[in-house]
Structures are given as structure tokens and as C-alpha cells.
Amino acid sequence: MRAHLRLALAILGLGQGVDAAMRVAVTGAGGQTGGHVFRKMLARADVFDPIGITRSQSSKDALVASTGCKPEQVAVIDIASVPGLYLEMAVAAFAGCCALVICTSAKVKPTGGVNEQTGRPNMGFPDGQPYHVDWLGQRRQIDGAKGSGMSHVVICSSMGGTDKDHMLNKLGMSPSGKGGGGILHWKRKAEKYLKDSGLTYTIVHPGGLLNEPGGQRKLVAGVDDKLLPQQNRSIPREDVAEVLVQSLLNDEYKNRSFDLVSEEGSGSAVETDFKRLLEPLSGANCDYSVGYIPDEAADITEADALMSML
């Protein structure tokens, strides 16, 4: 191991192995869904030894304060950092981990002003375009997982990827339409990259995310956005987080890509047999020949367009 990589391991405090608990890295742990995943794993210390990954020191401080975890259980890595540096830091942070749960995503926010055509506030991705976060950032995480010897990578993605013209893809697009946006396109490209990586994968496409208590709705799995036409297309973040956690505990989730929504809330606890949740799919996975995945030429064009916007 090179000297600077050993130093990174020492600084992060992640160079030592653990006992029987499953060591898992959770990126986006400072966010809402990733935070739920991290907390669920902390609560099951007999099963998991999670390492939360946040993008900034302030996010790490907030996570440590809110969970009561030890500072050494959280590492700071910006997925939009220089590729070579990111890989070095990722391999260091992922040391001893058997799995990675990716919960990072570009976040849409108001960017100021009002759209003249719609009369609504302008929305975009001021903290990082989908091209950088959902494609390059997730690709770097997958490369880091592979470089550190992990066997299983789980991605929290989004429904809607089969529709090239989905409204979410228009968010953050430049006025010329030649740069920015395309969040579902870049998410799908990262998913396909994982699927082709040779690593064991689980890819979950949740519907609209709700900040409601988990465990009170019946969960429904599907593929290829076939659940979108139904009336209820949403799901509590906490339920999504539980499925992401369960995907590491049940072989039925290995090498699976599926959609996930919930029925109306019951107002009381609902028991979910996570081992059998995917049985109605009869082994079906999402079909990546459906929808749109940017090719290398589109990748280069997007990068050039984003550079011109700086």
C-alpha cells in the first residue's frame, strides 16, 4: 500500500477490520434517505458496522450530532472531487467494507427568478449538476467499491427512467437545451455501469419520496415504470431505506433492478416479508434497452456544454 493511502486510512480511522458485523459504506448519509439507511444500520450494531460518507465537514458534524455516532464512523468525501483523488479517498474510506449503499443524488432547488413561460420559480441544481453527481459521482463510487474489493453495491435511484422525455429531465436544463438537467438519463447511465461492472448489484427505483413514518404502508415492487399509471406512486423515505438495508440481508435482492411504491397508509404497523417482496416479479428485472442512456458522444457534449456555462 502506498504511503499516502496508508496516511489517508489513518486519518479517517478506517484501517482496521471489524468482528462479525457487516461493514457497509453509506454515501449520501447526510441526506434524508441516506440518513435513514445509516441510522437503521447504527440501530442494528449486531449486524452492521456502517461508515457514513458525507460531502462536507458541516454535514458530518450534523450527522454525528443527530445520531450520536462516533466521529470516526463518518468520513468526508466530495463525490465531485478530482477523479484520481476521489478514488484514493474512496478506497481508503471503503477499507474493510463488504458493501456500498449509494444514496447520493443531485438536488433540485430554486435558482432565483421566475420562468416567463410557466410563471413558476426557476429550478435547477446549484449544488451540482446531475451529469457530475448522478453519473460521474456514482461512477467514481462504483470504481472505488471495485478498487477496495467490495462485493455488493446498492443504488437508490428513481422511477421514470424508461421515459426519455420525463419532466424531471427538463429541470436544470440550460435555455439552449444543450447542457444541464437530464437527471434520469444520467442516473440510468450509472445504473447500467454498475450492472456491467461485474459486481453484485441491487438497484431500487422508488416512486415519489414522502417524509412520513415507515412501516405503515404495504410495499409494491415492479419493473420498467409499469407502476406509474396507478393512483399511488409514492413511498416514505424510511420504507425505501429499509428495503436498501434488507437488500444486503437477503439473497433475493442480489443482481436485481426494480421499482418500488407503496399503497395508502394504514395508520398502524404493517408487517412486510422482505424475503418475499420481489416474488411477484417472477425474476423480472428492469430492462435497460428501454428508455434513454446517454452514449459517450452525448457525455462529451454535455461536459462541453456545462463548461461553457461556467
N, C-alpha and C positions, 0 to 999 in steps of 0.2 A: 504494500500500500504506500502511495506517495506521501511525503511528509506533510504537504498542505492538506491532504484529505484526512490524515490522522489528526491534524490540528482541528479541522472542522468538526470531526467526530467528538473530540474532547470538549470543544466549545459548546456544542449542542448537548453534550451529556448523553449521547445515544450510542455509545460504542459497545455497551455491554449487552449480553443476551438476557433473557428472562427465563422464568421457570416454565410451568406448563401453560400459562396464559398465552393466548394468541396475540402476538404483537402486530398491530394494524395501524397504518398511517391514514389519517383522515384530512384531506386537503379541503380548504374552504370551511374549516372548523370554526372560524369567526363569524360565519354567515348563519342564516336561520336553519336551513335543513342540515348543513354540515354540523352545526352546533348541536342539534338533536342527536345526530349519529354519535358524536363524541361523548355527549352526556350519557347516552344509553350504554355505551361501552364502559365508561367510568363506573356506572352503577352495577356492572357485571364483572367486577375485578377478578372473579374466579375463572372467567372465560377469556376476557380481553385485557390487553395492556396497550391502550391506544396512545398514539402520538398525534396530537393535533397540529396541523400546519396552518398558520395564518399569514396574511400578506404583509402585515405591518406590526411594529412593536406595540403600538397602541391597541391593536386588535388582540394581540397576545395578552397584554395586561388585562384587558376587559374580560377575556375568556378565563384566565386564571382566577380573577376576582369573582366571576359569576359561578364558576364550577367548584372552586376550592381545590383544584388540582395543583400538583407541584409545578413550579415554573419549568422544570426540565421535561415535563410532559407536553410542552408546546414549543414548537420551533417556528422561526420566522423565515419564510422563503417567498419571494415575489415571483410568481409564475411568468411574469412578463420580463424577467431579467435576461441578461445576455445568455444565449443558449449554452455555451460552454460552462459558464459559471453556474447556471441553474443545474445542469446535470451533475456537477461536482457536489453542489449543496444537497441535491435530492438524494444522491447515492448515500451521502453522509446521514441525512435525516432518516432515510428509509432503512438504515442498517439494522439487521435483525428482524425486520418485518417480513411476514409471510404474505401480506395482502395490503392493497391500497384501495381506499374508497375516495373517489373524485367527486367533490361537491362544489367545485369552482364553476363560476359562470359570469359572463358579462352582465352587468345590472343596468337596466334601462332607468333613466332619471330625467327630470325636466332639465333642459339645457338653456332655457331663457327665451323669452319672446313667445309669439303666438303664430301658429301656422295659418297663413292667409286663406288657404283653401278649406281647411276644416274648422277654423276658429278655435282650435284646441291648443294647449301649450305644446311647444316643440319638445320632442322627446328624443333622447339619444343615449350614448354610452360614454359619458365624460370620464369615467374611471378606467376605460379600456374597451376597445372595440372587440366584437365577437371574433374577428379574424385573429387577434392577438391572444385573447383569453380562452375562447372555446376551441380554437384549432391549435395554434402554436403552443399555448399554455398546456392544453391537455396532452398534446403530442409529447411535450417535454416530460410531463409526468409519467406517461407510459414508458418512454425511453428510460427515465430514472428508475422505474419499477423493474424494468428488464435488467438494467445495469446493476441493480442491487440484489438480484436473484430472487425477486418475488415470484410467486406462482399464480396469484389471482388478483385481477383488477376489476373494481366495480365502478360504473359511471352512473351518476344521477343526471339524466338528460331531460328531454321534454317531448311530449306528443306533438304531432303536426309535421313531422319530418317528411311525410310522403307527399306533401303539397308544396311544390316549388314556389307557388305564389302566396303562401300563407302570410297573413297580415303581420305576423311577428318579424318576418324577414325584411319588412319595409322600415321598421324602427331604426333610427340612426343612420339611414342612408343619406348620402350627400345629395344636394339639389340636382346634380347632374345624373344621379343614379349609378355612378361608376365607382363608388367607394363607400365603405361602411355598411352597417346592417348585416343582413343575411345570417342572423344568429342560428336558425335551424339548419341552414346549409353547412355552416362550419362545425356545429355540434355533430351533424351526421358524418362529416368527413373524419372527425376524431373517433367516432364510434367504429367506423369501418377500419380505421388504422389499428384500433385495439383488436378488432375481430381478426384482422390479418396478421397480428403480431406474434402469434404462437402462444401467447399467454392464455390462461384460463380467464374467461371474461363473464361478467354479468352486466347487462345494460338495461336500465329501468327508465321508461318514458312516462313520468307522471303527468296527469292532467293538470288543470289549474290548481295552484297550491293555496291552501287555506291555513290561516293561523287559528286553528281550532284544536281542541283536545283530540288526541288519537285514541284508538281502541273503542270508538263508539259507532263505527260505520263498517258495513260489510265491504270488503275489498273485492274488486273485479279486475282480472287480467285479460289482456287482448293483444292483438298484433296489428301492425300496419294501419293504425288510426281507425280501425273499424268501430271503436267505441265512441268516436267523436260525435256521430249523429244522435246518440242517446241524450236524454234530457240532462242527466247529471254527469258532468265531465270533470269534476273537481275531486280533490282529495286533501286531507290535512297533511301538512308537512311532517308531523310526528309519525303518521302512518307510513309515509314514504321512507322515513328514516328507519323505521322498524323493519321494513322489507329489505332495505340495504344491509342492515345488520344480519338479518336472517339468511341473506344470500351467502354469507360466509359460513353458516352453520348447517346448511342443507345442500347435499349434492345435487338436488333437483334444479338448483339455480345456476349450476356451472354451465358455461357456454350457452347462455340463454339471453335473448334480447326480447323485451316485451313491454307493453303499455300497461298502465295502472291507473284506475279511477276507483271511486267509492260510491256506494249508494247513499241515500239520505241518512243523516244521523239518527241513531236510535234514542239518544239521550241517556243511554246506560251502556255498560260494558258489553262488547261483542267479542266472542272468542273466535280467533282466526287460526285455522290449521295451516300454518305456513308451509309445512311439508307438502301439502296437497293443493296449495293455492294455484299452481300452474297446471294442474291436471286437466282442466277444461280445454287447454290449448292443444292437447294431444301431441305434444312435442314440437308444435309450430314455433318458429322464431320470426322476428321481423325480417322482411325481405329488403335487402339493401340495393336491389336492382330497381326498386320502386322509389320515386322521389328524385331529388337532385343532390349530387355530391360534386362540389367544385373539383375540376381537374387541375393539373399542375399549371396550365396556362392561366386559368382563372385565378389561381393562387398568386401567381406573379403579378397579374393585372391588379388584383386587389391591393397587394402590397405597394405597388407603384402609385395607385390612386390615393391610398391613405398617406403616403409620404408627401404627395402634392398638397394635401390638406393641412399639413403642419405649418 
